[in-house]
């Protein structure tokens, strides 16, 4: 009987010595999916453009236009714009004084 008591005490002491982790700490947080928008150009010319992006509201999107004059390049950001999927888009313009549109793109706002 003494041997059994000693074993029970040893097992109990071991079980108490190992701390239990809470469930939240042992589970990793789920990764947030990366959303990549597909954006389209409604119209463009040498100094301006209009871009719209796929998706569904109420999330919104923005857009950028890169303008160049000689070696000077300016990026102008427009947003937050309309809801994702709104094909009216965002109209962007390079400032006067000879700047020309280089490229444009959309992004989640």
C-alpha positions as CSV (number, residue, x, y, z in Angstrom):
1,X,0.0,0.0,0.0
2,X,2.8,2.4,0.7
3,X,4.2,2.0,-2.8
4,X,0.9,2.8,-4.4
5,X,0.6,6.0,-2.2
6,X,4.1,7.1,-3.2
7,X,3.3,6.6,-6.9
8,X,0.1,8.5,-6.7
9,X,1.8,11.4,-4.9
10,X,4.5,11.5,-7.6
11,X,2.0,11.5,-10.5
12,X,0.0,14.2,-8.8
13,X,3.1,16.3,-8.2
14,X,4.1,16.0,-11.9
15,X,0.7,16.9,-13.1
16,X,0.6,20.0,-11.0
17,X,4.1,21.1,-12.0
18,X,3.2,21.3,-15.7
19,X,1.1,24.5,-16.4
20,X,-1.8,24.2,-18.7
21,X,-1.9,26.8,-21.6
22,X,-5.1,28.6,-22.2
23,X,-6.9,27.6,-25.4
24,X,-6.5,31.0,-27.0
25,X,-2.7,31.1,-26.5
26,X,-2.1,27.7,-28.0
27,X,-4.1,28.4,-31.2
28,X,-2.6,30.6,-33.9
29,X,-4.7,33.5,-35.1
30,X,-6.1,32.8,-38.6
31,X,-4.2,34.6,-41.4
32,X,-6.2,37.4,-43.1
33,X,-6.6,36.8,-46.8
34,X,-4.8,39.3,-49.1
35,X,-7.3,40.9,-51.4
36,X,-5.9,41.9,-54.8
37,X,-8.1,44.2,-56.8
38,X,-8.4,44.0,-60.5
39,X,-8.6,47.6,-61.8
40,X,-9.6,48.8,-65.3
41,X,-9.2,52.0,-67.2
42,X,-12.4,53.7,-68.5
43,X,-10.5,56.3,-70.4
44,X,-7.1,58.0,-70.6
45,X,-5.2,60.6,-72.5
46,X,-1.8,62.3,-72.3
47,X,-2.5,64.0,-69.0
48,X,-5.4,62.2,-67.3
49,X,-7.2,58.9,-66.7
50,X,-10.2,57.3,-65.1
51,X,-9.8,54.0,-63.3
52,X,-12.3,51.7,-61.6
53,X,-11.8,48.5,-59.6
54,X,-13.7,45.2,-59.2
55,X,-15.3,44.1,-56.0
56,X,-18.4,44.8,-53.9
57,X,-19.2,47.7,-51.7
58,X,-19.2,49.0,-49.1
59,X,-15.4,48.7,-49.3
60,X,-13.9,51.6,-51.3
61,X,-10.9,51.9,-53.6
62,X,-8.5,54.7,-54.4
63,X,-6.2,55.3,-57.4
64,X,-2.9,56.9,-58.2
65,X,-1.5,58.6,-61.3
66,X,2.1,59.1,-62.0
67,X,3.0,62.3,-63.9
68,X,6.3,63.2,-65.5
69,X,7.9,66.5,-66.7
70,X,11.4,66.0,-67.9
71,X,13.2,64.1,-65.2
72,X,10.7,65.2,-62.5
73,X,8.1,62.5,-61.6
74,X,5.1,63.2,-59.3
75,X,2.7,60.5,-58.0
76,X,-0.8,61.9,-57.1
77,X,-3.1,59.7,-54.9
78,X,-6.9,60.0,-55.2
79,X,-9.0,58.4,-52.6
80,X,-10.8,57.0,-50.9
81,X,-13.0,56.9,-53.9
82,X,-16.2,55.1,-54.8
83,X,-17.3,51.7,-53.7
84,X,-15.4,48.7,-55.2
85,X,-17.3,47.7,-58.3
86,X,-18.5,51.2,-59.1
87,X,-17.6,51.6,-62.7
88,X,-17.9,55.4,-62.7
89,X,-14.3,55.2,-61.3
90,X,-12.0,57.9,-60.2
91,X,-10.8,60.6,-62.6
92,X,-7.2,61.7,-62.1
93,X,-5.3,64.6,-63.7
94,X,-1.7,65.6,-63.9
95,X,-1.1,69.2,-63.0
96,X,-0.7,71.9,-65.7
97,X,2.7,73.0,-66.8
98,X,3.6,70.2,-69.1
99,X,3.2,67.1,-66.9
100,X,2.2,64.0,-68.8
101,X,0.6,60.9,-67.5
102,X,3.0,58.0,-67.2
103,X,0.7,55.3,-65.7
104,X,-2.2,54.9,-63.3
105,X,-3.4,52.1,-61.0
106,X,-6.0,51.4,-58.3
107,X,-5.7,50.2,-54.7
108,X,-7.9,49.3,-51.8
109,X,-8.7,52.4,-49.7
